Amino acid sequence: MAGVALLVGKSSLLNAIAGEERSIVCDMSGTTRDAVDTRITLPGGERLTLIDTAGIRKRARVAGSPDGAEQISVERAMRAVRRADVAVLVVDAVEGVTQQDFRLSEMFASEGKAVVVVVNKPGMPSRHVDDVVAAVLEAGEQHRRRVSTATLNMVLREATQWKAPPTQRGSLRKGRIYYATQAGMRPPSFVFFVNDEKLFHDDYRRYMERQLRDNLGFPGSPLRLFWRGKPKREPRAKKPTSGAGAGAGGARRGGADGGKE
């Protein structure tokens, strides 16, 4: 069962998704500022847990809350996002995208959550609510998707043909990517095995992330890319030459015998 955190500010979208045409399994409510979990079953059989976080207000308003309840609600909303697979960020159509929305999107990325952005306005037609549900299901599928090593490395080869790995300035050292593999899901994580990870600057790493996102179908899920260089070999200690020692010892013995004569 996928968890979906709804940062809405009110429960209108949750109520629209969990409407009469859908089968609600159970409803677990807290206080008015608590996150509310609603478990639903969609017509296609998919099961979701909708977490209505009751919204996150601007920092100045939170700090000005006289009883500290707003700060508690923010912390609870953050915890709700952490236990969700998909975060739905609802942007007010009149107010537009705010600085708070940017901060929330950065928080989603740092937590590794799939994200769906919804522009909300009063009287949203039901067909758009169905579009939101479809986007949530798709983002959740991307979040737990596993890519075969063969497919991943095919995309990798094409990406390096379009844009070769960088060469270190002032030297002839060139970055080489041997292969890549998927190391995990939620979010999808990939390990690139290279000759030296220091040769791959941020621009090239962002380029490779875009290639994976566009060619493997990850528009709604964050990706984690790890670059692993070859382990450096320790210099071998030189072994003493046995012949030189024996010769020196023989010379000393010869000198001592000669002295006896």
LUMKEZA-445517 format. One line per 2 residues: for each residue x, y, z of C-alpha. Coordinates in steps of 0.25 Angstrom, whole numbers, plus 5000, padded with zeros to 4 digits. Example, Ala and Ser with C-alpha at 12.3 -4.5 7.8 and 13.67 -1.06 7.14 Angstrom:
BEGIN
5049,4982,5031 ~ 5055,4996,5029
This chain:
BEGIN
5000,5000,5000 ~ 5006,5013,4996
5006,5025,5005 ~ 5003,5039,4999
5005,5052,5007 ~ 4995,5063,5003
5001,5077,5006 ~ 4988,5084,5003
4984,5093,5014 ~ 4970,5088,5014
4964,5074,5012 ~ 4957,5078,4999
4966,5070,4990 ~ 4966,5058,5000
4951,5058,5000 ~ 4950,5059,4985
4959,5047,4983 ~ 4952,5039,4994
4939,5042,4988 ~ 4926,5033,4989
4930,5026,4976 ~ 4942,5020,4983
4942,5010,4994 ~ 4948,5016,5007
4953,5004,5016 ~ 4956,5012,5029
4957,5026,5034 ~ 4967,5030,5045
4966,5044,5050 ~ 4974,5052,5060
4972,5066,5065 ~ 4969,5077,5055
4984,5080,5053 ~ 4988,5065,5052
4992,5058,5040 ~ 4979,5050,5036
4981,5036,5030 ~ 4970,5031,5020
4972,5018,5014 ~ 4964,5016,5001
4963,5005,4990 ~ 4962,5011,4976
4953,5005,4965 ~ 4965,4998,4959
4968,4991,4972 ~ 4980,5000,4975
4981,5003,4990 ~ 4986,5016,4995
4988,5023,5009 ~ 4985,5038,5008
4992,5046,5018 ~ 4985,5060,5019
4996,5068,5026 ~ 4987,5080,5028
4997,5089,5020 ~ 5010,5096,5024
5009,5111,5026 ~ 5019,5121,5024
5031,5122,5034 ~ 5027,5136,5039
5013,5131,5042 ~ 5018,5118,5049
5027,5126,5058 ~ 5016,5136,5062
5007,5125,5066 ~ 5004,5128,5081
5002,5114,5086 ~ 5013,5107,5078
5002,5098,5072 ~ 5006,5103,5058
5021,5098,5060 ~ 5016,5085,5065
5007,5083,5052 ~ 5019,5086,5043
5027,5076,5050 ~ 5016,5066,5049
5014,5069,5034 ~ 5029,5067,5032
5028,5053,5039 ~ 5016,5050,5030
5024,5053,5018 ~ 5036,5044,5023
5026,5032,5023 ~ 5020,5035,5010
5025,5030,4996 ~ 5019,5041,4988
5017,5056,4993 ~ 5006,5064,4986
5009,5079,4986 ~ 4997,5087,4984
5000,5101,4979 ~ 4989,5112,4980
4985,5116,4966 ~ 4983,5131,4970
4995,5132,4979 ~ 5004,5124,4970
5017,5117,4973 ~ 5023,5123,4986
5037,5123,4993 ~ 5030,5113,5003
5027,5104,4991 ~ 5041,5104,4987
5046,5100,5001 ~ 5036,5089,5001
5041,5083,4988 ~ 5055,5084,4993
5051,5076,5005 ~ 5044,5066,4997
5056,5064,4989 ~ 5065,5062,5001
5056,5052,5007 ~ 5056,5044,4993
5041,5045,4991 ~ 5033,5045,4978
5026,5058,4975 ~ 5013,5062,4968
5010,5077,4967 ~ 4996,5081,4966
4991,5095,4963 ~ 4978,5096,4971
4966,5105,4969 ~ 4952,5105,4974
4942,5096,4967 ~ 4952,5087,4961
4945,5077,4951 ~ 4945,5062,4955
4952,5058,4943 ~ 4964,5066,4948
4964,5059,4961 ~ 4965,5046,4953
4977,5052,4946 ~ 4983,5055,4960
4981,5040,4964 ~ 4987,5035,4951
4999,5044,4953 ~ 5001,5039,4967
5000,5025,4963 ~ 5010,5027,4952
5020,5035,4961 ~ 5019,5023,4972
5022,5013,4961 ~ 5034,5021,4957
5039,5022,4971 ~ 5039,5007,4973
5044,5003,4958 ~ 5055,4994,4956
5063,4995,4943 ~ 5071,4983,4937
5086,4985,4937 ~ 5086,4982,4922
5076,4994,4919 ~ 5083,5003,4928
5097,5001,4922 ~ 5090,5003,4908
5086,5017,4912 ~ 5099,5019,4918
5107,5016,4905 ~ 5097,5025,4897
5099,5036,4907 ~ 5114,5035,4906
5114,5035,4891 ~ 5106,5048,4891
5115,5054,4902 ~ 5128,5048,4905
5133,5048,4920 ~ 5142,5060,4923
5157,5061,4923 ~ 5165,5067,4934
5170,5080,4932 ~ 5185,5081,4930
5187,5066,4928 ~ 5183,5055,4918
5175,5048,4929 ~ 5161,5045,4924
5149,5040,4931 ~ 5144,5026,4928
5131,5019,4932 ~ 5132,5004,4932
5118,5001,4935 ~ 5106,5004,4944
5096,4996,4953 ~ 5084,4999,4961
5086,4998,4976 ~ 5073,5001,4981
5059,5007,4980 ~ 5050,5017,4987
5057,5026,4982 ~ 5064,5019,4970
5078,5018,4973 ~ 5090,5015,4963
5105,5013,4965 ~ 5114,5017,4954
5127,5010,4954 ~ 5138,5019,4948
5153,5020,4948 ~ 5154,5032,4957
5141,5039,4962 ~ 5148,5052,4964
5149,5054,4949 ~ 5134,5055,4948
5130,5069,4951 ~ 5116,5073,4955
5111,5077,4941 ~ 5114,5064,4935
5107,5057,4947 ~ 5095,5065,4945
5096,5062,4930 ~ 5096,5047,4933
5084,5048,4943 ~ 5076,5055,4932
5079,5044,4922 ~ 5074,5034,4932
5062,5042,4935 ~ 5058,5044,4921
5061,5031,4915 ~ 5057,5022,4926
5044,5029,4930 ~ 5047,5036,4943
5040,5050,4942 ~ 5033,5049,4956
5043,5042,4965 ~ 5057,5047,4970
5069,5039,4966 ~ 5081,5036,4974
5094,5034,4966 ~ 5107,5029,4973
5121,5030,4966 ~ 5131,5019,4971
5145,5020,4966 ~ 5155,5009,4965
5163,5006,4978 ~ 5177,5011,4978
5188,5001,4979 ~ 5198,5002,4990
5212,5003,4985 ~ 5219,4990,4987
5231,4989,4996 ~ 5244,4986,4989
5250,4972,4993 ~ 5265,4972,4997
5274,4965,4987 ~ 5280,4953,4993
5292,4952,4983 ~ 5297,4965,4988
5297,4962,5002 ~ 5303,4948,5000
5314,4955,4992 ~ 5317,4965,5003
5317,4954,5013 ~ 5327,4946,5005
5336,4957,5003 ~ 5337,4959,5018
5339,4945,5021 ~ 5350,4945,5011
5357,4956,5017 ~ 5356,4950,5031
5362,4937,5026 ~ 5373,4945,5019
5377,4951,5032 ~ 5379,4938,5039
5389,4933,5028
